[in-house]
Amino acid sequence: MPSNFKYTAGLNHVGAYQASARPFVKTKIEVPFSSSSGASSGVEVTFPKVTKFVTIQNNSTGSGVANEMRIAFSRTGLGANPNYIRIAPSASFSADFRITKLYLMSDLPVHCTATVVAGLTQIEASHLTDSWDGLTGVSKP
C-alpha cells in the first residue's frame, strides 16, 4: 500500500450514515421570487459535506399559494417543470437525502425566508456530483 494513501469514507460507506450527524443550520435565507431579476436559478444552499438528512422550513406567514416556496436539487429543476417540491407557508419538508446542494425559490412574486437544517456525514462533498441537471426526475434538459 502506498505510504501516501489516506482512507476516507465514500458514498456507500454505511457507517457514515449510521453515525450521528454533524449539525448544519442556516436561518433567515432570503428566497428570491420567480420573476425577480436573476432568480431563475433561485438561491443555492451548499453543504460542506454530504447530508444524511435535510429539513427545509418556509418561514413565510399567511395562507395560499402566494407564499409557497419551491425546493429543487438542480438549478434547472426550479423552472416551469414538475421537478421541484412546493412548501406551504409555515410548513416544512424533511427527507433522508444525500445531497451537497439544494435550490430555493418563491413560487410567485412574493419574497419569503427559509431555514435549512441538515445532518452532515463525514463524506466529502467532492464525492457527490456537482450538478444533477439533466437527470431524469431532477430536471428536464
C-alpha positions as CSV (number, residue, x, y, z in Angstrom):
1,M,0.0,0.0,0.0
2,P,1.4,3.4,-0.9
3,S,2.6,5.5,2.1
4,N,0.5,8.5,0.9
5,F,-2.8,6.6,1.0
6,K,-5.4,8.1,3.2
7,Y,-8.6,6.2,4.0
8,T,-11.8,8.3,3.7
9,A,-15.5,7.4,3.9
10,G,-17.2,7.3,0.5
11,L,-20.8,7.5,-0.7
12,N,-21.6,3.8,0.1
13,H,-19.9,3.8,3.5
14,V,-22.8,2.5,5.7
15,G,-21.2,3.7,8.9
16,A,-21.2,7.3,7.7
17,Y,-25.0,7.2,7.6
18,Q,-25.4,5.2,10.8
19,A,-23.3,7.5,13.0
20,S,-24.7,10.7,14.5
21,A,-24.8,13.5,12.0
22,R,-22.9,16.8,12.4
23,P,-25.5,19.6,12.7
24,F,-25.8,22.3,10.0
25,V,-28.3,25.2,10.4
26,K,-28.8,28.2,8.1
27,T,-31.5,30.7,9.0
28,K,-33.0,33.8,7.5
29,I,-32.3,32.7,4.0
30,E,-33.7,35.4,1.6
31,V,-35.5,33.4,-1.1
32,P,-36.0,35.4,-4.3
33,F,-39.2,35.2,-6.2
34,S,-39.6,33.5,-9.6
35,S,-40.0,36.6,-11.7
36,S,-37.3,38.7,-10.0
37,S,-34.1,39.6,-11.8
38,G,-31.6,36.8,-11.8
39,A,-33.9,34.5,-9.8
40,S,-34.2,31.9,-12.5
41,S,-31.7,29.8,-10.5
42,G,-33.1,30.8,-7.1
43,V,-30.8,30.8,-4.1
44,E,-28.3,28.0,-3.7
45,V,-27.6,26.4,-0.3
46,T,-24.3,24.5,-0.3
47,F,-23.4,21.9,2.3
48,P,-19.7,21.4,3.3
49,K,-20.2,17.6,3.5
50,V,-22.7,15.1,2.1
51,T,-26.0,15.2,4.0
52,K,-27.6,12.4,5.9
53,F,-31.0,14.2,6.2
54,V,-32.3,17.7,5.4
55,T,-35.3,19.8,6.6
56,I,-36.4,23.0,4.9
57,Q,-38.8,25.4,6.7
58,N,-40.8,28.0,4.8
59,N,-40.8,30.9,7.3
60,S,-43.4,32.9,5.4
61,T,-46.7,33.5,7.1
62,G,-50.1,33.9,5.6
63,S,-52.1,31.4,3.5
64,G,-52.5,30.4,0.0
65,V,-50.1,29.8,-2.9
66,A,-48.7,33.4,-2.8
67,N,-46.2,32.4,-0.1
68,E,-45.3,28.9,-1.3
69,M,-41.7,28.1,-1.8
70,R,-40.0,25.7,-4.4
71,I,-37.2,23.3,-3.5
72,A,-35.1,21.6,-6.2
73,F,-31.9,19.6,-6.4
74,S,-30.6,21.3,-9.5
75,R,-30.8,24.9,-10.9
76,T,-33.0,24.0,-13.8
77,G,-35.3,22.0,-11.6
78,L,-36.7,25.2,-10.3
79,G,-38.1,26.1,-13.7
80,A,-41.6,25.7,-15.0
81,N,-41.4,21.9,-15.0
82,P,-42.6,19.5,-12.3
83,N,-39.1,18.8,-10.9
84,Y,-39.5,20.8,-7.7
85,I,-41.3,20.4,-4.4
86,R,-43.6,23.1,-3.0
87,I,-43.7,24.0,0.6
88,A,-46.7,26.0,2.0
89,P,-46.2,29.0,4.3
90,S,-45.2,27.9,7.9
91,A,-44.7,24.4,6.7
92,S,-41.6,22.2,6.4
93,F,-40.2,19.4,4.3
94,S,-37.9,16.7,5.6
95,A,-36.2,13.8,3.9
96,D,-33.2,11.5,4.1
97,F,-31.3,12.7,1.1
98,R,-27.6,12.6,0.5
99,I,-27.0,15.9,-1.3
100,T,-24.4,18.7,-1.3
101,K,-26.6,21.5,-2.7
102,L,-30.2,22.5,-2.9
103,Y,-32.0,25.4,-4.5
104,L,-34.9,27.6,-3.2
105,M,-37.2,30.0,-4.9
106,S,-40.5,31.6,-4.1
107,D,-43.3,30.2,-6.3
108,L,-44.9,33.6,-7.0
109,P,-43.7,37.2,-6.9
110,V,-43.5,37.4,-3.1
111,H,-40.3,37.2,-1.2
112,C,-40.0,34.7,1.6
113,T,-37.4,33.4,4.0
114,A,-36.3,29.9,4.8
115,T,-34.4,27.9,7.4
116,V,-32.4,24.8,6.4
117,V,-31.4,22.2,9.0
118,A,-29.3,19.3,7.9
119,G,-27.3,16.4,9.4
120,L,-23.9,16.1,7.8
121,T,-21.9,12.9,7.3
122,Q,-18.1,12.8,7.3
123,I,-18.2,12.2,3.5
124,E,-16.5,15.0,1.5
125,A,-18.8,16.9,-0.8
126,S,-16.5,16.3,-3.7
127,H,-17.6,12.6,-3.7
128,L,-21.0,13.6,-5.0
129,T,-21.6,15.0,-8.4
130,D,-21.6,18.8,-8.7
131,S,-24.7,19.1,-10.9
132,W,-27.7,16.9,-11.2
133,D,-29.0,18.9,-14.2
134,G,-30.5,16.8,-16.9
135,L,-31.0,13.7,-14.8
136,T,-34.5,12.1,-15.0
137,G,-36.7,13.3,-12.2
138,V,-34.3,16.2,-11.2
139,S,-34.7,18.5,-14.2
140,K,-35.5,18.4,-17.8
141,P,-32.6,19.0,-20.2
